[in-house]
């Protein structure tokens, strides 16, 4: 399980970067973590020797690439069961992942009618910096007999800070335009099909779309969706793993499915952030 952890120097809180709630870790597994140290930016109007008081419009990630960060986990007030500083600096480039699948199914109760199912998944390797922009490239190929027609469409740009509904419209529109090569996908007798985008995890997204086809002429459809870096970069941070396979965790969780634990982050001998997290058993 991947956790994007926020180490907030202003509030002293350790938590999740996105989505709120407590970080969650799977018992008996190596859990991937990414660390982002957040701080108020020092106002440009301050003299160089002034304190960086909390007068700022937003909290921004600070670059701690040159510092060693230690994460400790255990029971609050007890000894640390995990204590590790084996974290590496995140690369400055932002790796993007995307995949798409199309399946064509005959509706059993309706002669000649087919249902086209689209599934899309896309994610980023780390948290994009503020103002990062992306786009989609959508390609649909449809085969009629021995003839295959292909159309490729570039979407409008968007930020992952946009509302999910806005990103959904952008991807949906690009797919609809590319779909125009399928002769009856825009049949006026059909109710308009709208894809559904949901957030699978903090920076991973899934999209599903169902299209009813009146004609059985089309024999194959393929879909390709690429997530493009228009103007995007990764926030500075660190990544590594927390190993929750120690038998010491057995007495902490007992017979429960999940239980709270305590975590703290340190730079040198200074505790910079602390807070609750959850350990849970893996589902069977």
PAZAPA-4460 file (N, C-alpha, C; in steps of 0.05 Angstrom, whole numbers, plus 32768, in hexadecimal, padded with zeros to 4 digits):
% residues 284
    n_x    n_y    n_z   ca_x   ca_y   ca_z    c_x    c_y    c_z   seq   type   mol
   8011   7FE8   8000   8000   8000   8000   8012   8019   8000     1      X     A
   800B   802C   7FEE   801B   8045   7FEC   800E   805A   7FFD     2      X     A
   801E   8068   800D   8014   807E   801E   8024   8097   8017     3      X     A
   8015   80AC   8010   8022   80C6   800B   8020   80D6   8026     4      X     A
   8037   80D9   8034   8036   80E4   804F   803E   8101   804E     5      X     A
   802F   8111   805C   8034   812E   8060   8041   8132   807B     6      X     A
   8059   813E   807B   8067   8145   8093   8066   8164   8095     7      X     A
   8053   816E   80A5   804C   818A   80A5   805C   8198   80BB     8      X     A
   806F   81A9   80B3   807F   81B7   80C6   8070   81CD   80D5     9      X     A
   805A   81D6   80CA   804B   81EC   80D6   803A   81E1   80ED    10      X     A
   802B   81CB   80E7   8019   81C0   80FB   8026   81AA   810C    11      X     A
   803D   819F   8101   8049   8189   810F   803B   816F   810B    12      X     A
   8028   816E   80F8   8018   8156   80F3   8023   8144   80DD    13      X     A
   8021   812B   80E2   8028   8117   80CE   800D   810B   80C4    14      X     A
   8008   810C   80AA   7FEF   8102   80A0   7FF1   80FB   8083    15      X     A
   7FDA   80F8   8076   7FDA   80F2   8059   7FDA   810C   804A    16      X     A
   7FE8   810D   8033   7FE9   8125   8023   7FCD   812B   8017    17      X     A
   7FC0   8117   800D   7FA6   811B   7FFF   7F91   810A   800B    18      X     A
   7F78   8114   800A   7F62   8104   8012   7F5C   8104   8030    19      X     A
   7F6D   810F   8041   7F68   810F   805D   7F6A   80F3   8069    20      X     A
   7F63   80F2   8083   7F64   80D8   8090   7F80   80D1   8099    21      X     A
   7F82   80B9   80A4   7F9B   80B0   80AF   7FAA   809D   809B    22      X     A
   7FC4   809E   809B   7FD3   808A   808A   7FCC   806E   8093    23      X     A
   7FCA   805C   807F   7FC4   8040   8085   7FDA   802E   807B    24      X     A
   7FE1   801A   808B   7FF6   8007   8084   7FED   7FEB   8088    25      X     A
   7FF6   7FD9   8076   7FEE   7FBD   8076   8001   7FAD   8087    26      X     A
   7FF7   7F9E   809A   8007   7F8D   80AB   8015   7F77   809B    27      X     A
   802E   7F71   80A3   803E   7F5C   8096   8046   7F62   807A    28      X     A
   8047   7F7C   8073   804F   7F84   8058   8063   7F9B   8059    29      X     A
   8072   7F9E   8043   8082   7FB6   803F   806F   7FCA   8032    30      X     A
   806A   7FE0   803F   8058   7FF5   8036   8068   800C   802A    31      X     A
   8061   8013   8011   806F   8029   8004   8065   8044   800F    32      X     A
   8079   8056   8014   8072   8071   801D   8080   8086   800D    33      X     A
   8074   809D   800A   8080   80B4   7FFF   807D   80CB   8013    34      X     A
   8092   80D9   8019   8093   80EE   802D   8095   810A   8020    35      X     A
   8083   811C   8029   8084   8137   801F   8084   814A   8038    36      X     A
   8099   815A   803A   809C   816C   8050   808F   8187   8048    37      X     A
   807A   818F   8057   806B   81A7   8050   8072   81BE   8064    38      X     A
   8073   81D6   8059   807A   81ED   8069   806D   8206   805D    39      X     A
   8069   821B   806D   8061   8235   8062   8079   8241   8054    40      X     A
   8075   824B   803B   808B   8259   802E   8090   8274   803C    41      X     A
   80A9   827B   803D   80B0   8295   8049   80A8   82AC   8037    42      X     A
   8098   82BF   8041   808F   82D5   8030   80A7   82E5   8024    43      X     A
   80A4   82EC   800B   80BA   82FA   7FFE   80BF   8316   8009    44      X     A
   80AB   8321   8018   80AF   833B   8024   80BE   833B   803E    45      X     A
   80C3   8323   8049   80D2   8321   8062   80F0   8327   805D    46      X     A
   80FD   8335   8070   811B   8337   806E   8127   831B   8070    47      X     A
   813F   8318   8065   814B   82FD   8065   814F   82F0   8081    48      X     A
   8152   8300   8095   8158   82F5   80B0   813F   82F3   80C1    49      X     A
   8127   82F7   80B6   810F   82F5   80C6   8106   82D8   80C9    50      X     A
   80F6   82D4   80DD   80EA   82B9   80E1   80D6   82B4   80CB    51      X     A
   80D4   829B   80C2   80C1   8293   80AE   80A6   828F   80BC    52      X     A
   8099   82A4   80C5   8080   82A2   80D3   806B   8297   80C0    53      X     A
   8055   828D   80CB   8040   8280   80BB   802E   8295   80AE    54      X     A
   803A   82A6   809E   802A   82B9   808E   802E   82B2   8070    55      X     A
   801D   82A2   8067   801F   8299   804B   8004   8290   8041    56      X     A
   8001   828F   8027   7FE7   8288   801C   7FE3   826A   8018    57      X     A
   7FF9   825B   8018   7FF6   823E   8014   800E   8230   8020    58      X     A
   800A   8216   8026   801F   8206   8030   802C   81F8   8018    59      X     A
   8046   81F9   8015   8053   81EE   7FFE   8068   81D8   8007    60      X     A
   806E   81C5   7FF6   8082   81B1   7FFD   809E   81BE   7FFE    61      X     A
   80AD   81B7   8012   80C9   81BF   8014   80DB   81A9   800A    62      X     A
   80F2   81B1   7FFF   8105   819D   7FF4   8118   8195   800B    63      X     A
   8115   817D   8015   8127   8172   8029   8138   815C   801D    64      X     A
   813F   815F   8004   814F   814B   7FF7   816A   8146   8005    65      X     A
   8175   815B   8011   818F   8159   801E   818D   8150   803B    66      X     A
   8175   814B   8045   8171   8143   8061   8169   8126   8063    67      X     A
   8170   8119   8078   8168   80FE   807E   814F   80FE   8090    68      X     A
   813A   80F2   8087   8121   80F2   8096   811D   80D6   80A2    69      X     A
   8118   80D4   80BC   8113   80BB   80C9   80F5   80B8   80D0    70      X     A
   80E9   80A1   80C9   80CE   809B   80D1   80CE   8086   80E7    71      X     A
   80BE   808C   80FC   80BC   8079   8112   809E   8072   8115    72      X     A
   8099   8058   811B   807D   804F   811F   807C   803C   8136    73      X     A
   8066   803E   8146   8062   802C   815C   8049   8034   816B    74      X     A
   8049   802F   8185   8032   8036   8196   8039   8050   81A4    75      X     A
   8026   8062   81A4   802B   807D   81B1   8034   8079   81CE    76      X     A
   804A   8086   81D4   8056   8084   81EF   8067   806C   81F3    77      X     A
   8069   805A   81DF   8079   8042   81E1   8092   8044   81D0    78      X     A
   80A0   802E   81CD   80B8   802D   81BD   80B1   802A   819F    79      X     A
   80C2   8035   818E   80BD   8032   8171   80C2   8016   8168    80      X     A
   80AF   800B   8159   80B2   7FF0   814D   80C0   7FF3   8132    81      X     A
   80BB   8009   8124   80C8   800F   810B   80D7   8029   810E    82      X     A
   80F0   802A   8106   80FF   8043   8105   8112   8042   80EE    83      X     A
   810C   8051   80D8   811C   804E   80C0   8121   806A   80B3    84      X     A
   8138   806D   80A8   813E   8085   8098   8147   807D   807C    85      X     A
   813F   8065   8074   8147   805B   8059   8133   8065   8044    86      X     A
   8135   8080   803F   8124   808C   802B   8135   8099   8016    87      X     A
   812C   8099   7FFD   813A   80A4   7FE7   812B   80BC   7FDC    88      X     A
   813A   80CF   7FD0   812D   80E7   7FC5   811C   80DF   7FAC    89      X     A
   8104   80E9   7FAB   80F3   80E4   7F93   8100   80F1   7F7B    90      X     A
   80FE   80E4   7F64   8109   80F1   7F4B   80F9   810A   7F45    91      X     A
   8106   811D   7F38   80F9   8136   7F32   80E5   8133   7F1B    92      X     A
   80EA   811F   7F09   80D7   811A   7EF4   80BE   810B   7EFF    93      X     A
   80A8   810F   7EF2   808E   8104   7EFB   8087   80ED   7EE8    94      X     A
   8089   80D5   7EF1   8082   80BE   7EE0   8064   80BB   7EE0    95      X     A
   8059   80B8   7EC7   803C   80B5   7EC4   8035   8099   7EBA    96      X     A
   801F   808E   7EC4   8017   8074   7EBD   7FFA   8074   7EB3    97      X     A
   7FF4   8066   7E9E   7FD9   8064   7E94   7FD5   804B   7E84    98      X     A
   7FBD   8041   7E85   7FB6   8029   7E76   7F98   802B   7E6F    99      X     A
   7F90   801C   7E5A   7F74   801C   7E51   7F6D   8001   7E45   100      X     A
   7F53   7FFB   7E48   7F4A   7FE1   7E3D   7F2E   7FE5   7E32   101      X     A
   7F28   7FD8   7E1B   7F0D   7FD8   7E0F   7F04   7FBB   7E0C   102      X     A
   7EEB   7FB6   7E13   7EE0   7F9B   7E0E   7EC4   7F9E   7E01   103      X     A
   7EBF   7F8E   7DED   7EA6   7F8F   7DDE   7E96   7F76   7DE4   104      X     A
   7E7E   7F79   7DEE   7E6E   7F62   7DF7   7E52   7F63   7DEA   105      X     A
   7E49   7F4B   7DE1   7E2F   7F49   7DD5   7E1A   7F47   7DEB   106      X     A
   7E05   7F57   7DE9   7DEF   7F56   7DFD   7DDD   7F3E   7DF6   107      X     A
   7DDB   7F2B   7E08   7DCD   7F12   7E02   7DAF   7F16   7DFC   108      X     A
   7DA3   7F29   7E09   7D86   7F2B   7E06   7D7E   7F3E   7DEF   109      X     A
   7D91   7F49   7DE1   7D8B   7F5C   7DCB   7D9B   7F54   7DB3   110      X     A
   7D8D   7F4A   7D9E   7D9B   7F41   7D86   7DAB   7F57   7D79   111      X     A
   7DC5   7F52   7D75   7DD6   7F65   7D67   7DE1   7F7C   7D78   112      X     A
   7DD6   7F80   7D90   7DE0   7F97   7D9F   7DF9   7F8F   7DAF   113      X     A
   7E0C   7FA1   7DB0   7E25   7F9C   7DBF   7E29   7FB2   7DD4   114      X     A
   7E38   7FAB   7DE8   7E40   7FBE   7DFD   7E5E   7FC1   7DFD   115      X     A
   7E67   7FDA   7DFC   7E84   7FE0   7DFC   7E8C   7FEA   7E17   116      X     A
   7E9F   7FDE   7E23   7EA8   7FE5   7E3E   7EC4   7FF1   7E3C   117      X     A
   7EC8   8009   7E47   7EE2   8016   7E48   7EEB   8018   7E65   118      X     A
   7F04   8011   7E6A   7F11   8014   7E84   7F2B   8022   7E81   119      X     A
   7F30   8037   7E91   7F48   8046   7E8F   7F53   804A   7EAB   120      X     A
   7F6E   8048   7EAE   7F7B   804D   7EC7   7F93   805F   7EC2   121      X     A
   7F97   8073   7ED4   7FAF   8084   7ED1   7FB7   808D   7EED   122      X     A
   7FD1   8092   7EF0   7FDD   809A   7F0A   7FF7   80A9   7F06   123      X     A
   8000   80B6   7F1B   801B   80C2   7F1B   802C   80B5   7F30   124      X     A
   8046   80B5   7F2B   8058   80A7   7F3D   805C   80B5   7F57   125      X     A
   8058   80CF   7F57   805B   80DF   7F70   8048   80F7   7F6D   126      X     A
   8048   8108   7F81   8035   811E   7F82   803E   8134   7F6F   127      X     A
   802D   813C   7F5C   8034   8152   7F4A   8036   816D   7F58   128      X     A
   8049   817D   7F50   804C   8198   7F5B   8034   81A9   7F53   129      X     A
   802F   81BE   7F63   8018   81CF   7F5E   801A   81DB   7F42   130      X     A
   8004   81DC   7F34   8003   81E7   7F19   800A   81D3   7F03   131      X     A
   8010   81BA   7F0A   8017   81A6   7EF6   7FFE   81A1   7EE4   132      X     A
   8004   819F   7ECA   7FEE   819B   7EB6   7FF3   8181   7EA6   133      X     A
   7FDC   8174   7EA0   7FDD   815B   7E92   7FC8   815B   7E7B   134      X     A
   7FCA   8147   7E6A   7FB5   8143   7E55   7FB4   8126   7E4F   135      X     A
   7F9F   811E   7E40   7F9C   8102   7E37   7F9E   8101   7E19   136      X     A
   7FAA   80EB   7E0F   7FA8   80E4   7DF3   7F98   80CB   7DF1   137      X     A
   7F82   80CC   7DE3   7F6F   80B6   7DE1   7F6F   80AB   7DC4   138      X     A
   7F72   8091   7DC1   7F70   8085   7DA7   7F5C   806E   7DA7   139      X     A
   7F49   806F   7D94   7F35   805A   7D92   7F38   804E   7D76   140      X     A
   7F39   8033   7D74   7F3A   8025   7D5B   7F22   8012   7D5A   141      X     A
   7F13   8013   7D44   7EFC   8002   7D40   7EFE   7FF2   7D27   142      X     A
   7EF8   7FD9   7D28   7EFA   7FC7   7D11   7EDE   7FBE   7D07   143      X     A
   7EDA   7FC3   7CED   7EC1   7FBA   7CE0   7ECA   7FA6   7CCA   144      X     A
   7EC5   7F8D   7CCE   7ECE   7F79   7CBA   7EEC   7F78   7CB9   145      X     A
   7EF7   7F80   7CA1   7F14   7F80   7C9F   7F20   7F9C   7CA0   146      X     A
   7F0E   7FB0   7CA5   7F17   7FCC   7CA5   7F19   7FD7   7CC2   147      X     A
   7F30   7FE2   7CC9   7F34   7FEE   7CE3   7F38   800C   7CE0   148      X     A
   7F29   801C   7CEF   7F2B   8039   7CEF   7F35   8042   7D0A   149      X     A
   7F47   8056   7D0A   7F53   8060   7D23   7F50   807E   7D25   150      X     A
   7F4B   8088   7D3D   7F4A   80A4   7D42   7F58   80AB   7D5C   151      X     A
   7F6A   80BF   7D5B   7F79   80C7   7D73   7F71   80E4   7D7A   152      X     A
   7F6B   80E9   7D94   7F61   8103   7D9D   7F72   810C   7DB5   153      X     A
   7F7A   8126   7DB5   7F88   8132   7DCB   7F74   8141   7DDC   154      X     A
   7F75   813D   7DF6   7F61   814A   7E08   7F6A   8166   7E0F   155      X     A
   7F59   8174   7E1D   7F60   818E   7E29   7F73   8188   7E41   156      X     A
   7F81   819C   7E4A   7F93   8199   7E61   7F84   819B   7E7B   157      X     A
   7F8F   818F   7E90   7F82   8190   7EAA   7F97   818C   7EC0   158      X     A
   7F8F   8193   7ED8   7FA0   818F   7EF0   7F93   817A   7F01   159      X     A
   7FA3   816A   7F0F   7F98   8156   7F21   7F8C   8163   7F3A   160      X     A
   7F8F   817E   7F3C   7F82   818D   7F51   7F65   8194   7F49   161      X     A
   7F5E   8190   7F30   7F43   8195   7F27   7F30   8182   7F34   162      X     A
   7F16   8189   7F34   7F02   8177   7F3E   7F01   815E   7F2C   163      X     A
   7EFB   8147   7F38   7EFA   812E   7F28   7EE6   8131   7F12   164      X     A
   7ED0   813F   7F16   7EBB   8142   7F01   7EC6   8151   7EE9   165      X     A
   7ED9   8164   7EED   7EE5   8172   7ED7   7EF8   8160   7EC7   166      X     A
   7F08   8150   7ED5   7F1A   813E   7EC7   7F09   8129   7EB8   167      X     A
   7EF3   8120   7EC5   7EE1   810D   7EB8   7ED7   8118   7E9E   168      X     A
   7ECE   8131   7E9D   7EC4   813D   7E85   7ED9   813E   7E6F   169      X     A
   7EF2   8145   7E76   7F07   8147   7E63   7F0D   812C   7E56   170      X     A
   7F10   8117   7E67   7F15   80FD   7E5C   7EFD   80F2   7E4C   171      X     A
   7EE5   80F7   7E57   7ECD   80EE   7E4A   7ECA   80FA   7E2E   172      X     A
   7ECF   8114   7E2C   7ECD   8122   7E13   7EE0   8117   7DFE   173      X     A
   7EF9   8113   7E06   7F0E   8108   7DF4   7F06   80EC   7DEA   174      X     A
   7EFC   80DC   7DFC   7EF3   80C1   7DF4   7EDB   80C2   7DE1   175      X     A
   7EC8   80D4   7DE7   7EB1   80D6   7DD5   7EB9   80DF   7DB9   176      X     A
   7ECC   80F2   7DB7   7ED4   80FB   7D9D   7EE2   80E4   7D8E   177      X     A
   7EF4   80D6   7D9C   7F02   80C0   7D8F   7EEF   80AA   7D87   178      X     A
   7EDA   80A7   7D97   7EC5   8092   7D92   7EB5   8098   7D79   179      X     A
   7EB7   80AF   7D6E   7EA6   80B6   7D57   7EAB   80A4   7D3F   180      X     A
   7EC1   8096   7D3F   7EC7   8083   7D29   7EB5   806A   7D2B   181      X     A
   7EA8   8066   7D42   7E96   8050   7D45   7E7B   805A   7D3C   182      X     A
   7E70   804F   7D27   7E59   805B   7D19   7E41   8060   7D2B   183      X     A
   7E3B   804F   7D3D   7E22   8053   7D4C   7E27   805A   7D6A   184      X     A
   7E40   8062   7D71   7E46   8068   7D8D   7E38   8082   7D95   185      X     A
   7E30   8093   7D81   7E23   80AC   7D88   7E06   80AC   7D7E   186      X     A
   7DFB   8094   7D7B   7DDF   8091   7D71   7DCC   80A2   7D82   187      X     A
   7DBC   80B2   7D76   7DAA   80C4   7D85   7D95   80B5   7D94   188      X     A
   7D90   809C   7D8D   7D7C   808C   7D9C   7D87   8081   7DB6   189      X     A
   7DA1   8084   7DBA   7DAE   8079   7DD2   7DB0   8090   7DE7   190      X     A
   7DAC   8088   7E00   7DB1   809C   7E16   7DCF   80A2   7E16   191      X     A
   7DD7   80BC   7E1B   7DF3   80C2   7E1B   7E02   80B4   7E31   192      X     A
   7E18   80A7   7E2A   7E27   8098   7E3E   7E3D   80AA   7E49   193      X     A
   7E3F   80AC   7E64   7E52   80BD   7E71   7E65   80AA   7E81   194      X     A
   7E7F   80AD   7E7D   7E92   809D   7E8D   7E92   80A6   7EAA   195      X     A
   7E9C   8095   7EBB   7E9E   809A   7ED8   7EBB   8099   7EE0   196      X     A
   7EC6   80AF   7EEB   7EE1   80B0   7EF5   7EE1   80B0   7F13   197      X     A
   7EF1   809F   7F1F   7EF3   809F   7F3D   7F11   809D   7F45   198      X     A
   7F17   80A6   7F5D   7F32   80A6   7F67   7F37   808C   7F75   199      X     A
   7F48   807B   7F69   7F4E   8061   7F74   7F60   8064   7F8D   200      X     A
   7F72   8077   7F8D   7F83   807D   7FA4   7F8B   809A   7FA0   201      X     A
   7F9E   80A4   7FB1   7FA4   80C1   7FB1   7FAA   80CC   7F96   202      X     A
   7FBB   80BE   7F86   7FC3   80C9   7F6C   7FC0   80B3   7F57   203      X     A
   7FAB   80A3   7F59   7FA4   808F   7F45   7F86   8090   7F40   204      X     A
   7F7F   808E   7F26   7F63   8092   7F1E   7F5A   807C   7F0B   205      X     A
   7F40   8076   7F0D   7F34   8062   7EFB   7F1C   806E   7EEE   206      X     A
   7F17   8067   7ED5   7F01   8071   7EC5   7EF4   805A   7EB7   207      X     A
   7ED9   805A   7EB7   7ECA   8045   7EAA   7EB4   8051   7E99   208      X     A
   7EAF   8045   7E82   7E9A   804F   7E70   7E8D   8037   7E62   209      X     A
   7E72   8039   7E61   7E62   8024   7E53   7E54   8031   7E3B   210      X     A
   7E57   8025   7E24   7E4B   8030   7E0B   7E3A   801A   7DFE   211      X     A
   7E21   8020   7DF9   7E0F   800D   7DEC   7E11   8011   7DCD   212      X     A
   7E15   7FFB   7DBF   7E17   7FFD   7DA2   7DFF   7FEE   7D96   213      X     A
   7DF0   7FFC   7D85   7DD9   7FEF   7D78   7DE1   7FDC   7D62   214      X     A
   7DF7   7FE1   7D56   7E00   7FD1   7D3F   7E14   7FBC   7D47   215      X     A
   7E12   7FA5   7D3C   7E25   7F8F   7D41   7E3C   7F8F   7D2D   216      X     A
   7E3D   7FA3   7D1B   7E50   7FA3   7D06   7E6D   7FA4   7D10   217      X     A
   7E72   7FB4   7D25   7E8D   7FB7   7D2F   7E95   7F9D   7D3D   218      X     A
   7EAD   7F93   7D36   7EB6   7F79   7D40   7ECC   7F7C   7D55   219      X     A
   7ED9   7F93   7D56   7EEE   7F97   7D6A   7EF3   7FB5   7D6F   220      X     A
   7EF8   7FBC   7D88   7EFE   7FD7   7D90   7F16   7FD7   7DA3   221      X     A
   7F29   7FE9   7D9F   7F3F   7FEC   7DB1   7F41   8009   7DBB   222      X     A
   7F4A   800C   7DD3   7F4C   8027   7DDF   7F68   802A   7DEB   223      X     A
   7F73   8041   7DE6   7F8D   8049   7DF1   7F8A   8065   7DFE   224      X     A
   7F93   8068   7E17   7F93   8082   7E24   7FAE   8086   7E31   225      X     A
   7FBA   809D   7E2A   7FD5   80A4   7E35   7FD2   80BE   7E45   226      X     A
   7FDD   80BE   7E5D   7FDE   80D6   7E6D   7FF8   80E5   7E67   227      X     A
   7FF5   80FE   7E5E   800C   810E   7E54   8014   8123   7E69   228      X     A
   802E   8128   7E6A   803A   813D   7E7A   803A   8156   7E69   229      X     A
   8028   8169   7E6D   8027   8182   7E5F   803B   8195   7E6B   230      X     A
   8039   8198   7E85   804C   81A9   7E94   804A   81A0   7EB1   231      X     A
   8058   818B   7EB7   8055   817F   7ED2   8070   8176   7EDD   232      X     A
   8073   8178   7EF7   808B   816F   7F05   8083   8163   7F20   233      X     A
   8095   8155   7F2C   8090   8149   7F46   8098   815B   7F5D   234      X     A
   8088   815B   7F72   8090   8169   7F8A   80A8   815C   7F96   235      X     A
   80BA   816B   7FA3   80D0   815E   7FB1   80C6   814C   7FC8   236      X     A
   80D2   8135   7FCB   80CA   8124   7FE1   80DD   810C   7FE2   237      X     A
   80D6   80F9   7FF3   80E5   80E0   7FF6   80D3   80C8   7FF4   238      X     A
   80DF   80B1   7FEE   80CF   8098   7FEC   80DE   8081   7FF9   239      X     A
   80D0   806D   8001   80DC   8056   800D   80C6   8043   8016   240      X     A
   80CD   8031   8029   80BA   801D   8033   80BB   801B   8051   241      X     A
   80A4   8015   805D   80A2   800F   8079   809A   7FF1   807C   242      X     A
   80AA   7FE2   8089   80A6   7FC5   808C   8096   7FBF   80A5   243      X     A
   807D   7FB6   80A1   806C   7FB0   80B8   806A   7F92   80BD   244      X     A
   807F   7F84   80B7   807F   7F67   80BB   8089   7F5E   80D6   245      X     A
   8092   7F71   80E7   809C   7F69   8102   8086   7F5C   8112   246      X     A
   808D   7F47   8121   807A   7F39   8132   8071   7F4B   8149   247      X     A
   807F   7F61   814E   8077   7F74   8164   805B   7F80   815E   248      X     A
   8054   7F82   8144   803A   7F8D   813D   8023   7F7B   8144   249      X     A
   8028   7F61   8148   8013   7F4E   814F   8006   7F55   8169   250      X     A
   8016   7F5D   817D   800A   7F64   8197   7FFC   7F7F   8196   251      X     A
   8004   7F90   8183   7FF7   7FAA   8180   7FDB   7FA7   8174   252      X     A
   7FD9   7F97   815F   7FBF   7F95   8152   7FAD   7F80   815F   253      X     A
   7FB9   7F6C   816D   7FAA   7F57   817B   7F98   7F48   8168   254      X     A
   7F7E   7F47   816F   7F6B   7F39   815E   7F5B   7F4C   814D   255      X     A
   7F62   7F66   814D   7F53   7F7A   813E   7F5A   7F78   8120   256      X     A
   7F48   7F83   8110   7F4D   7F86   80F4   7F60   7F9D   80EE   257      X     A
   7F5D   7FB3   80FE   7F6F   7FCA   80FB   7F71   7FD8   8116   258      X     A
   7F86   7FE7   8119   7F8A   7FF6   8133   7F9B   800E   812E   259      X     A
   7F98   8024   813E   7FA9   803B   813A   7FC5   8037   8145   260      X     A
   7FD8   8044   8138   7FF4   8045   8141   7FFD   8062   8141   261      X     A
   8015   8067   814B   8020   8082   814C   8039   8083   813B   262      X     A
   803C   8099   812C   8053   809D   811B   805F   80B9   8120   263      X     A
   8079   80BA   811C   8086   80D4   811D   809D   80D5   8108   264      X     A
   80A2   80ED   80FF   80B7   80F1   80EB   80CC   8104   80F7   265      X     A
   80E5   80FE   80F2   80FB   810D   80FE   810F   8115   80E8   266      X     A
   811A   812D   80EB   8131   8135   80DB   8147   813B   80EF   267      X     A
   815C   812A   80EE   8170   812B   8103   8164   8123   811E   268      X     A
   8167   8132   8133   815C   812C   814D   8142   813A   8152   269      X     A
   8138   8149   813D   811F   8159   8141   8107   814A   8136   270      X     A
   80F2   8148   8146   80D9   813D   813D   80CA   8153   812E   271      X     A
   80C5   814F   8114   80B8   8164   8104   809A   815F   8101   272      X     A
   8091   8146   8103   8074   8140   80FF   806D   8126   810D   273      X     A
   8055   8124   8117   804C   810C   8124   802E   810A   8121   274      X     A
   8024   80F1   8123   8007   80EE   8121   7FFF   80D0   8120   275      X     A
   7FE5   80CB   811F   7FDA   80B0   811F   7FDB   80A4   8103   276      X     A
   7FDD   808A   8102   7FDA   807B   80EA   7FCA   8061   80F1   277      X     A
   7FC5   8051   80DD   7FB6   8038   80E1   7FC5   8020   80D6   278      X     A
   7FC7   800A   80E5   7FD0   7FF1   80D9   7FB8   7FDF   80D7   279      X     A
   7FB7   7FD0   80C1   7FA0   7FBE   80BD   7FA9   7FA4   80B0   280      X     A
   7F99   7F90   80B5   7F9F   7F75   80A9   7F98   7F76   808B   281      X     A
   7FA7   7F66   807C   7FA1   7F64   8060   7F88   7F54   805C   282      X     A
   7F77   7F5E   8049   7F5E   7F50   8044   7F63   7F35   8037   283      X     A
   7F53   7F21   803E   7F57   7F06   8032   7F41   7F01   801E   284      X     A
***
